[in-house]
């Protein structure tokens, strides 16, 4: 090998070495701290290996001081993480469906107890129709994880009119704001045929629906893709999930 080739090899090796720490630092420290918060329930932490919350929140771009409207916060898995990520100068509004409250009046008790905890005082619980999400003020981000497919279905999580739902999300955001969607992926080309049976949805349907409301598709992450998923099983934490980021034009 001549001297020029040797120099080139050394430079490439040095670049690889220097790049490794940069990749390790891709998750901001405030996100790592939120995910590593000792106050999180053990049941939540056990799901982290499959759900990869640090990578997901980092991709979304949530940061201290942000206001987030979390749709269908349910068990509070991401509610806690988002609360700690945005910090005391930020706020998380998490929603509970009116229809669910009518059927089960205690449905919001867990989230209300979380919001009453002094450690999570930046959380507000909003009971509202799924089809028309809103927050008291324009927000930096609207977040929905593992439930967009439910909006297609009848029942307490259904939105009825998805076009109107996405337009309401658009209206809830500040100009330049982000709509982050994580959901269980159905087979390409399957449309909404698996939303009730497998609780999965074709990612292309989501992309088409959301961009039709005026959003710009801003990117996706494959961090939750599973190579061995054949898209035929009922949704779990271990299946392939897509992460889509959309932005509202400024």
KOLNU-269176 format. One line per 5 residues: their letters; for each residue x, y, z of N, C-alpha, C. Coordinates in Angstrom, 2 decimals, padded with zeros to 5 digits. Each point is the difference from the previous one (the first is absolute). Example, Ala and Ser with C-alpha at 12.3 -4.5 7.8 and 13.67 -1.06 7.14 Angstrom:
# KOLNU-269176
AS> 013.19:-005.69:007.80:-000.89:001.19:000.00:000.90:001.20:000.00  -000.35:001.05:-000.72:000.82:001.19:000.06:-000.77:001.09:000.73
***
This chain:
# KOLNU-269176
XXXXX> 000.86:-001.20:000.00:-000.86:001.20:000.00:000.89:001.24:000.00  -000.26:000.97:-000.89:000.84:001.19:-000.05:-000.36:000.96:001.13  000.85:001.01:000.15:-000.17:000.92:001.14:-001.30:000.76:-000.07  -000.45:000.32:-001.21:-001.25:000.75:-000.14:-001.19:-000.85:000.48  000.01:-001.29:-000.36:-001.07:-000.90:000.41:000.01:-000.19:001.52
XXXXX> 001.22:-000.09:000.56:000.11:-000.15:001.45:-000.59:001.20:000.72  000.33:001.19:-000.49:-000.52:001.24:000.61:-001.52:000.05:-000.08  -000.52:-000.41:-001.17:-001.45:000.01:-000.18:-000.67:-000.97:000.98  000.59:-001.18:000.17:-000.55:-000.99:000.92:-000.01:000.52:001.43  001.11:000.66:000.39:000.09:000.55:001.34:-001.04:001.09:000.23
XXXXX> -000.21:000.83:-001.02:-000.98:001.07:000.11:-001.41:-000.57:000.15  -000.31:-001.04:-000.77:-001.31:-000.61:000.08:-000.22:-000.64:001.36  001.04:-000.65:000.52:-000.11:-000.63:001.32:-000.22:001.05:001.08  000.75:001.11:-000.12:-000.14:001.08:000.98:-001.40:000.60:-000.05  -000.54:000.12:-001.23:-001.34:000.56:-000.15:-001.04:-000.90:000.64
XXXXX> 000.18:-001.33:-000.18:-000.94:-000.95:000.59:000.03:000.07:001.51  001.22:000.12:000.55:000.14:000.06:001.45:-000.64:001.27:000.55  000.25:001.12:-000.68:-000.55:001.27:000.49:-001.50:000.07:-000.19  -000.52:-000.76:-000.99:-001.44:000.03:-000.24:-000.77:-000.79:001.04  000.63:-001.02:000.58:-000.71:-000.86:000.95:-000.57:000.76:001.19
XXXXX> 000.78:000.86:000.66:-000.57:000.75:001.12:-001.14:000.90:-000.43  000.10:000.58:-001.22:-001.06:000.89:-000.47:-001.31:-000.76:-000.12  000.08:-001.26:-000.50:-001.20:-000.80:-000.12:-000.57:-000.32:001.38  000.88:-000.27:000.95:-000.45:-000.33:001.35:-000.68:001.19:000.67  000.34:001.22:-000.44:-000.54:001.21:000.60:-001.23:000.52:-000.75
XXXXX> -000.55:-000.80:-000.94:-001.14:000.45:-000.78:-001.23:000.21:000.86  -000.10:-000.72:001.11:-001.12:000.18:000.92:000.36:001.08:001.00  -000.73:001.12:000.01:000.36:001.10:000.91:-000.05:-000.43:001.46  000.83:000.60:000.84:000.04:-000.40:001.41:-001.32:000.17:000.72  -000.80:001.01:-000.38:-001.28:000.19:000.68:-000.99:-001.12:-000.36
XXXXX> 000.15:-000.59:-001.18:-000.84:-001.16:-000.36:000.46:-001.23:000.77  001.31:-000.20:000.06:000.54:-001.14:000.76:-000.43:000.08:001.46  000.03:001.21:000.55:-000.38:000.18:001.40:-001.48:-000.30:000.21  -000.83:000.40:-000.96:-001.44:-000.24:000.11:-000.31:-001.50:-000.04  000.66:-000.71:-000.90:-000.22:-001.43:-000.11:000.57:-000.73:001.22
XXXXX> 001.10:000.50:000.53:000.63:-000.62:001.15:-000.55:000.43:001.34  -001.05:000.82:000.00:-000.59:000.51:001.23:-000.42:-001.15:000.92  000.51:000.02:001.23:-000.28:-001.07:000.97:-001.47:-000.06:000.39  -000.76:001.07:-000.24:-001.41:000.01:000.37:-000.88:-000.77:-000.98  000.56:-000.37:-001.14:-000.80:-000.76:-000.97:-000.33:-001.39:000.57
XXXXX> -001.21:-000.50:-000.22:-000.36:-001.33:000.49:000.89:-001.07:-000.65  000.28:-001.04:000.75:000.82:-001.08:-000.52:-000.65:-000.66:-001.22  -001.33:-000.06:000.01:-000.71:-000.60:-001.14:000.26:000.78:-001.28  000.15:001.32:000.10:000.32:000.82:-001.16:001.44:-000.26:-000.45  000.92:000.04:000.93:001.42:-000.17:-000.34:000.26:-001.34:-000.69
XXXXX> -000.74:-001.02:000.40:000.18:-001.32:-000.61:-000.39:-000.01:-001.48  -000.79:000.96:-000.40:-000.43:000.06:-001.40:000.97:000.79:-000.87  000.96:000.65:000.61:000.88:000.91:-000.73:000.83:-000.70:-001.09  000.43:-001.23:000.26:000.83:-000.70:-000.98:-000.73:-000.16:-001.32  -001.31:-000.21:000.06:-000.78:-000.15:-001.23:-000.49:001.34:-000.54
XXXXX> -000.37:000.93:000.87:-000.60:001.25:-000.45:001.02:001.08:-000.32  001.21:-000.13:000.52:001.09:000.94:-000.29:-000.44:001.46:000.14  -000.43:000.39:001.18:-000.52:001.36:000.18:001.05:001.09:-000.18  001.24:-000.25:000.40:001.03:001.04:-000.13:000.22:000.34:-001.47  000.13:-001.03:-000.82:000.21:000.24:-001.44:-001.22:000.67:-000.63
XXXXX> -001.20:-000.41:000.44:-001.23:000.54:-000.57:-000.19:001.47:000.35  000.23:000.34:001.27:-000.16:001.40:000.43:001.08:000.88:-000.63  001.21:-000.54:-000.10:001.08:000.76:-000.63:-000.31:000.27:-001.47  -000.52:-001.01:-000.70:-000.37:000.19:-001.41:-001.11:001.05:-000.13  -000.96:-000.04:000.92:-001.10:000.96:-000.06:000.48:001.43:000.17
XXXXX> 001.06:000.17:000.78:000.54:001.34:000.22:-000.60:000.72:001.19  -000.65:-000.74:000.90:-000.54:000.64:001.21:001.15:000.54:000.84  -000.18:001.20:000.53:001.09:000.64:000.76:-000.56:000.78:001.19  000.86:000.35:000.94:-000.46:000.78:001.16:-000.71:001.29:-000.42  -001.10:000.28:000.69:-000.78:001.20:-000.29:-001.12:-000.21:-000.99
XXXXX> -000.03:-001.15:-000.67:-001.05:-000.26:-000.99:-001.35:-000.25:000.66  -001.06:000.28:-000.74:-001.35:-000.40:000.39:-000.43:-001.13:-000.93  -000.54:-001.07:000.60:-000.36:-001.20:-000.76:-001.44:-000.39:000.29  -000.75:-000.28:-001.05:-001.34:-000.56:000.13:000.12:-001.49:-000.31  -000.12:-000.82:001.04:000.11:-001.45:-000.16:-001.40:-000.59:-000.11
XXXXX> -000.27:-000.66:-001.11:-001.32:-000.56:-000.22:-000.12:-001.40:000.59  -001.05:-000.21:000.78:-000.27:-001.32:000.60:001.17:-000.48:000.83  000.34:000.77:001.02:001.15:-000.33:000.84:-000.11:-001.34:000.69  -001.21:-000.48:000.21:-000.25:-001.34:000.52:000.79:-000.27:001.28  000.90:-000.97:-000.01:000.70:-000.41:001.21:001.09:000.95:000.46
XXXXX> 000.31:001.02:-000.78:000.98:000.99:000.43:001.43:-000.32:-000.37  000.23:-001.04:-000.81:001.37:-000.39:-000.35:000.78:001.18:-000.57  -000.51:000.61:-001.06:000.70:001.14:-000.58:-000.32:001.30:000.73  -001.12:000.05:000.71:-000.36:001.23:000.72:001.11:000.38:000.98  000.48:-000.99:000.75:001.07:000.25:000.96:001.29:000.45:-000.69
XXXXX> 000.36:-000.69:-001.06:001.25:000.32:-000.70:-000.07:001.39:-000.62  -001.13:000.32:-000.63:-000.14:001.32:-000.61:000.02:001.09:001.06  -000.64:-000.27:001.14:-000.02:000.98:001.09:001.41:000.35:000.45  000.82:-001.02:000.21:001.37:000.26:000.46:000.87:000.59:-001.10  -000.30:-000.31:-001.25:000.79:000.55:-001.10:-000.26:001.50:-000.17
XXXXX> -001.25:000.42:000.03:-000.30:001.43:-000.20:000.33:000.81:001.24  000.02:-000.65:001.17:000.44:000.67:001.22:-000.99:001.02:000.55  000.38:000.70:001.03:-000.90:000.93:000.70:-000.48:001.18:-000.84  000.74:000.34:-001.04:-000.42:001.11:-000.85:-000.86:-000.47:-001.17  -000.17:-001.30:-000.13:-000.84:-000.55:-001.05:-001.30:-000.53:000.59
XXXXX> -000.84:-000.58:-000.86:-001.28:-000.53:000.48:-000.44:-001.15:-000.89  -000.66:-000.98:000.63:-000.57:-001.13:-000.72:-001.50:-000.04:000.27  -000.78:000.09:-001.07:-001.45:-000.16:000.08:-000.30:-001.40:-000.52  -000.58:-000.86:000.84:-000.28:-001.36:-000.43:-001.51:-000.23:-000.01  -000.50:-000.67:-001.03:-001.45:-000.08:-000.20:-000.57:-001.37:000.37
XXXXX> -001.25:000.03:000.41:-000.79:-001.20:000.28:-001.31:000.15:-000.78  -000.44:-001.03:-000.71:-001.23:000.13:-000.79:-001.26:000.20:000.85  -000.83:000.93:-000.42:-001.28:000.21:000.68:-000.83:-001.27:000.03  000.02:-000.74:-001.12:-000.80:-001.22:-000.09:000.46:-001.04:001.01  001.30:-000.06:000.25:000.51:-000.95:000.98:-000.42:000.41:001.40
XXXXX> 000.04:001.30:000.29:-000.41:000.49:001.31:-001.49:-000.28:000.24  -000.80:000.10:-001.05:-001.42:-000.27:000.14:-000.24:-001.46:000.33  000.82:-000.88:-000.59:-000.15:-001.44:000.24:000.65:-000.43:001.30  001.10:000.68:000.36:000.74:-000.37:001.22:000.49:001.28:000.66  -000.75:000.55:000.93:000.33:001.30:000.61:001.37:000.07:000.66
XXXXX> 000.59:-001.14:000.34:001.32:000.01:000.64:001.16:-000.07:-001.01  -000.31:000.08:-001.30:001.01:-000.22:-001.04:001.18:000.96:000.10  -000.25:001.21:000.48:001.07:001.00:000.06:000.68:000.06:001.36  -000.40:-000.84:000.93:000.51:000.11:001.38:001.52:-000.14:000.06  000.56:-000.94:-000.75:001.45:-000.21:000.03:000.76:001.23:-000.48
XXXXX> -000.45:000.58:-001.11:000.67:001.19:-000.53:-000.20:001.21:000.91  -001.19:000.11:000.60:-000.26:001.11:000.91:000.88:-000.12:001.25  000.22:-001.22:000.47:000.88:-000.20:001.15:001.43:000.38:-000.36  000.41:-000.33:-001.23:001.34:000.37:-000.47:000.14:001.52:-000.05  -001.00:000.68:-000.54:000.05:001.46:-000.10:000.00:000.67:001.37
XXXXX> -000.55:-000.68:001.01:-000.03:000.55:001.35:001.31:-000.22:000.75  000.86:-000.85:-000.54:001.31:-000.26:000.62:000.89:001.23:-000.19  000.58:000.54:001.06:000.86:001.19:-000.14:001.15:-000.19:-000.99  000.42:-001.24:-000.18:001.08:-000.27:-000.95:-000.43:000.11:-001.45  -001.32:000.08:-000.22:-000.53:000.08:-001.37:-001.01:001.13:-000.10
XXXXX> 000.30:001.10:000.62:-000.95:001.12:000.08:-000.20:000.71:-001.34  000.79:-000.37:-001.01:-000.17:000.63:-001.32:-000.91:-000.82:-000.90  -000.80:-000.90:000.57:-000.95:-000.81:-000.76:-001.41:000.48:000.27  -000.80:000.13:-001.06:-001.43:000.27:000.12:-000.76:-001.09:-000.74  -001.09:-000.47:000.58:-000.82:-001.04:-000.62:-001.22:000.66:-000.62
XXXXX> -000.22:-000.27:-001.28:-001.12:000.58:-000.73:-000.96:-001.11:-000.43  -001.25:000.11:000.37:-001.02:-000.95:-000.45:-000.71:000.65:-001.19  000.09:-000.64:-001.16:-000.54:000.62:-001.21:-000.30:-001.07:-001.05  -000.81:000.34:-001.00:-000.28:-000.95:-001.08:001.28:-000.33:-000.78  000.18:-001.26:-000.36:001.19:-000.38:-000.75:000.07:000.69:-001.36
XXXXX> -001.16:000.29:-000.56:-000.01:000.55:-001.35:000.40:001.45:-000.11  000.09:000.70:001.13:000.34:001.43:-000.05:000.99:000.36:001.09  001.23:-000.49:-000.10:001.01:000.29:001.02:000.35:001.48:000.04  000.24:000.50:001.20:000.38:001.41:000.14:000.72:000.18:001.33  000.66:001.13:000.13:000.67:000.38:001.24:-000.38:001.44:000.31
XXXXX> 000.16:000.42:001.24:-000.36:001.37:000.37:000.80:001.06:-000.75  001.20:-000.37:-000.42:000.87:000.93:-000.75:000.62:-000.77:-001.16  000.45:000.69:-001.05:000.70:-000.70:-001.08:001.25:-000.71:000.55  000.25:-001.21:-000.48:001.09:-000.81:000.55:001.12:-000.20:-001.02  001.15:-000.41:000.52:001.15:-000.26:-000.87:-000.09:-001.37:-000.67
XXXXX> -000.67:-000.94:000.68:-000.06:-001.36:-000.53:-001.31:-000.67:000.39  -000.54:-000.76:-000.94:-001.09:-000.93:000.30:000.59:-001.39:-000.14  -000.21:-000.83:001.02:000.65:-001.32:000.08:-001.07:-001.08:000.11  000.10:-001.02:-000.82:-000.88:-001.15:000.15:000.81:-001.27:-000.21  -000.09:-000.92:000.96:000.78:-001.23:-000.11:-000.89:-001.23:000.17
XXXXX> 000.05:-000.86:-000.99:-000.68:-001.30:-000.02:-001.51:000.11:000.06  -000.55:001.10:-000.51:-001.46:000.10:000.02:-000.62:000.69:-001.22  000.81:000.41:-000.98:-000.63:000.61:-001.18:-000.94:-000.99:-000.66  000.38:-001.29:-000.01:-000.86:-001.01:-000.63:-001.36:-000.07:000.69  -000.03:000.24:001.32:-001.27:-000.06:000.73:-000.95:001.10:-000.44
XXXXX> 000.55:001.10:-000.46:-000.85:001.10:-000.44:-000.87:-000.40:-001.20  000.44:-001.02:-000.73:-000.75:-000.49:-001.15:-001.18:-000.88:000.40  000.00:-000.47:001.25:-000.98:-000.99:000.42:-001.15:000.61:000.78  -001.17:-000.64:-000.01:-001.09:000.45:000.87:000.35:-000.28:001.45  -000.65:000.69:000.91:000.29:-000.22:001.42:000.55:001.24:000.65
XXXXX> 000.42:-000.10:001.26:000.41:001.19:000.78:001.26:000.69:-000.52  000.82:-000.71:-000.78:001.21:000.62:-000.53:-000.19:000.52:-001.43  -001.13:-000.28:-000.61:-000.21:000.38:-001.39:-000.14:001.50:-000.19  000.48:000.47:-001.15:-000.08:001.43:-000.30:-001.17:000.34:-000.90  -000.57:-001.01:-000.64:-001.10:000.26:-000.92:000.48:000.51:-001.33
XXXXX> 000.32:001.26:-000.08:000.46:000.65:-001.23:001.50:000.27:000.13  000.82:-000.84:-000.64:001.46:000.15:000.11:000.50:001.28:-000.64  -000.65:000.44:-001.08:000.42:001.25:-000.64:-000.19:001.17:000.96  -001.13:000.02:000.69:-000.26:001.06:000.97:000.96:-000.11:001.19  000.31:-001.22:000.41:000.95:-000.22:001.09:001.36:000.61:-000.34
XXXXX> 000.53:-000.32:-001.17:001.32:000.50:-000.37:000.01:001.51:-000.18  -001.11:000.56:-000.44:-000.08:001.45:-000.10:-000.02:000.64:001.39  -000.62:-000.68:000.97:000.00:000.50:001.37:001.40:-000.04:000.60  000.75:-001.07:-000.31:001.39:-000.07:000.44:000.79:001.16:-000.60  -000.21:000.24:-001.27:000.68:001.10:-000.70:-000.29:001.33:000.70
XXXXX> -001.28:000.21:000.34:-000.40:001.26:000.63:000.57:000.14:001.40  000.25:-001.12:000.68:000.50:000.05:001.38:001.47:000.39:000.09  000.71:-000.11:-001.10:001.45:000.23:000.00:000.37:001.44:-000.32  001.12:000.42:000.55:000.61:001.25:-000.42:000.52:-000.15:-001.43  000.14:001.08:-000.75:000.68:-000.10:-001.30:001.40:-000.59:000.20
XXXXX> 000.36:-000.97:-000.81:001.28:-000.67:000.15:-000.04:-001.16:000.98  -001.17:-000.24:000.63:-000.13:-001.07:000.98:000.04:-001.38:-000.63  000.13:-001.01:000.85:000.20:-001.38:-000.44:-001.15:-000.89:000.42  -000.43:-000.87:-000.90:-000.94:-001.08:000.30:000.78:-001.30:-000.09  000.13:-000.71:001.12:000.80:-001.22:000.09:-000.95:-001.19:000.14
XXXXX> 000.11:-000.95:-000.91:-000.86:-001.18:000.01:000.85:-001.26:000.09  -000.23:-000.80:001.04:000.59:-001.33:000.12:-001.15:-000.99:-000.01  000.10:-001.04:-000.84:-001.07:-000.98:000.01:000.49:-001.35:-000.51  -000.82:-001.02:000.25:000.29:-001.35:-000.45:-000.22:-000.09:-001.51  001.00:-000.49:-000.70:-000.07:-000.04:-001.46:-000.73:-001.24:-000.50
XXXXX> -000.92:000.20:-000.93:-000.63:-001.10:-000.72:000.76:-000.22:-001.31  -000.34:-001.07:-000.69:000.68:-000.33:-001.26:-000.20:001.12:-001.02  001.04:000.31:-000.77:-000.13:001.02:-001.04:-001.17:-000.33:-000.94  -000.79:001.02:-000.28:-001.13:-000.18:-000.90:-001.27:-000.50:000.66  000.05:-000.25:001.33:-001.18:-000.56:000.68:-001.00:001.07:000.43
XXXXX> 000.37:001.25:-000.10:-000.92:001.07:000.36:-000.40:-000.05:001.46  -001.33:000.03:000.24:-000.50:-000.02:001.38:-000.67:-001.34:000.31  000.29:-001.02:-000.76:-000.67:-001.29:000.19:000.39:-000.69:001.30  001.13:000.38:000.59:000.46:-000.67:001.23:-000.18:000.86:001.26  -000.65:001.15:-000.13:-000.09:000.89:001.17:-000.84:-000.59:001.12
XXXXX> -001.01:-000.79:-000.33:-000.86:-000.59:001.02:000.47:-001.39:000.40  000.52:-000.76:-000.95:000.36:-001.39:000.29:001.37:-000.13:000.64  001.01:000.64:-000.60:001.37:-000.12:000.48:000.47:001.26:000.73  -000.80:001.04:-000.04:000.37:001.30:000.57:001.32:000.50:-000.59  000.05:-000.06:-001.32:001.12:000.53:-000.79:-000.58:000.84:-001.13
XXXXX> 000.86:000.83:-000.59:-000.45:000.84:-001.11:001.12:000.15:-001.02  -000.38:000.03:-001.25:000.96:000.21:-001.08:000.61:001.41:000.15  001.31:000.11:000.14:000.62:001.33:000.17:-000.35:000.99:-001.10  -000.17:-000.49:-001.23:-000.31:000.91:-001.11:-001.35:000.68:000.19  -000.93:-000.67:000.67:-001.30:000.61:000.28:000.17:001.20:000.91
XXXXX> 000.82:-000.17:001.04:000.24:001.09:000.94:000.66:001.18:-000.71  001.00:-000.30:-000.79:000.71:001.07:-000.71:-000.95:000.77:-000.92  -000.84:-000.73:-000.71:-000.95:000.63:-000.92:-001.02:000.85:000.75  -000.55:-000.56:001.10:-001.01:000.72:000.78:000.55:001.29:000.59  001.20:-000.09:000.59:000.54:001.16:000.72:000.44:001.10:-000.96
XXXXX> 000.65:-000.38:-001.08:000.44:001.03:-000.96:-001.19:000.67:-000.68  -001.11:-000.73:-000.11:-001.20:000.58:-000.61:-000.56:001.13:000.84  000.35:000.02:001.29:-000.48:001.07:000.90:000.87:001.24:-000.06  001.06:-000.03:-000.81:000.86:001.17:-000.15:001.39:-000.16:000.57  000.27:-001.16:000.62:001.32:-000.24:000.58:001.04:-000.34:-001.07
XXXXX> 001.25:000.27:000.33:001.13:-000.43:-000.81:000.63:-001.22:000.67  000.25:-001.04:-000.77:000.66:-001.18:000.55:001.46:000.35:000.23  000.46:-000.13:001.26:001.34:000.46:000.37:000.98:-001.13:000.24  -000.44:-001.24:-000.12:000.94:-001.11:000.15:-000.55:-001.15:000.81  000.75:-001.10:000.01:-000.42:-001.19:000.73:001.22:-000.64:000.65
XXXXX> -000.27:-000.88:000.95:001.06:-000.74:000.68:-000.33:-001.49:-000.05  001.04:-000.83:-000.24:-000.16:-001.45:-000.02:000.46:-000.64:001.30  000.14:000.77:001.05:000.54:-000.53:001.25:-000.89:-001.11:000.58  -001.30:000.01:-000.34:-000.92:-001.00:000.52:-000.37:-001.06:-001.04  000.77:-000.08:-001.05:-000.26:-001.02:-001.02:000.57:-001.34:000.44
XXXXX> -000.78:-001.08:-000.17:000.44:-001.34:000.36:000.13:-000.83:-001.28  001.20:-000.50:-000.26:000.27:-000.70:-001.25:-000.82:-001.27:-000.17  -000.39:-000.63:001.11:-000.71:-001.28:-000.09:-001.52:000.15:000.07  -000.51:001.21:-000.07:-001.44:000.23:000.08:-000.64:-000.24:-001.38  -000.97:-000.92:-000.05:-000.69:-000.25:-001.28:-001.36:000.70:-000.06
XXXXX> -000.30:000.82:000.99:-001.20:000.85:000.04:-001.31:-000.78:000.14  000.07:-001.27:000.43:-001.22:-000.79:000.11:-000.48:-000.18:001.44  000.82:000.38:000.97:-000.36:-000.20:001.41:-000.64:001.25:000.58  -000.77:-000.20:001.05:-000.60:001.13:000.72:001.11:000.89:000.56  -000.25:001.28:000.05:001.02:000.96:000.42:000.47:-000.24:001.43
XXXXX> 001.31:000.15:000.20:000.62:-000.03:001.32:001.18:000.99:-000.04  000.66:000.15:001.14:001.20:000.85:000.02:001.10:-000.54:-000.90  -000.07:-001.28:-000.32:001.09:-000.64:-000.73:-000.20:-000.01:-001.52  -001.07:000.61:-000.49:-000.20:000.02:-001.44:000.67:001.21:-000.63  -000.08:000.10:-001.31:000.54:001.15:-000.72:-000.91:001.20:000.20
XXXXX> 000.60:001.09:000.41:-000.73:001.25:000.14:000.70:001.08:-000.84  -000.78:000.88:-000.55:000.57:001.11:-000.77:-000.07:001.26:000.83  000.94:000.89:-000.23:000.01:001.31:000.65:000.05:001.04:-001.11  -001.05:000.78:-000.10:-000.10:001.04:-001.01:-000.01:001.37:000.67  000.72:000.92:-000.60:000.02:001.38:000.48:-000.54:000.90:-001.11
XXXXX> -001.00:000.80:000.37:-000.60:000.97:-000.93:000.13:001.40:000.60  000.09:000.99:-000.85:000.09:001.37:000.49:-001.08:000.89:-000.61  -000.43:000.95:000.79:-000.95:001.01:-000.48:000.82:001.13:-000.60  -000.27:000.37:-001.25:000.79:001.08:-000.62:-000.07:001.29:000.81  001.08:000.75:-000.03:000.05:001.27:000.71:-000.76:001.07:-000.77
***
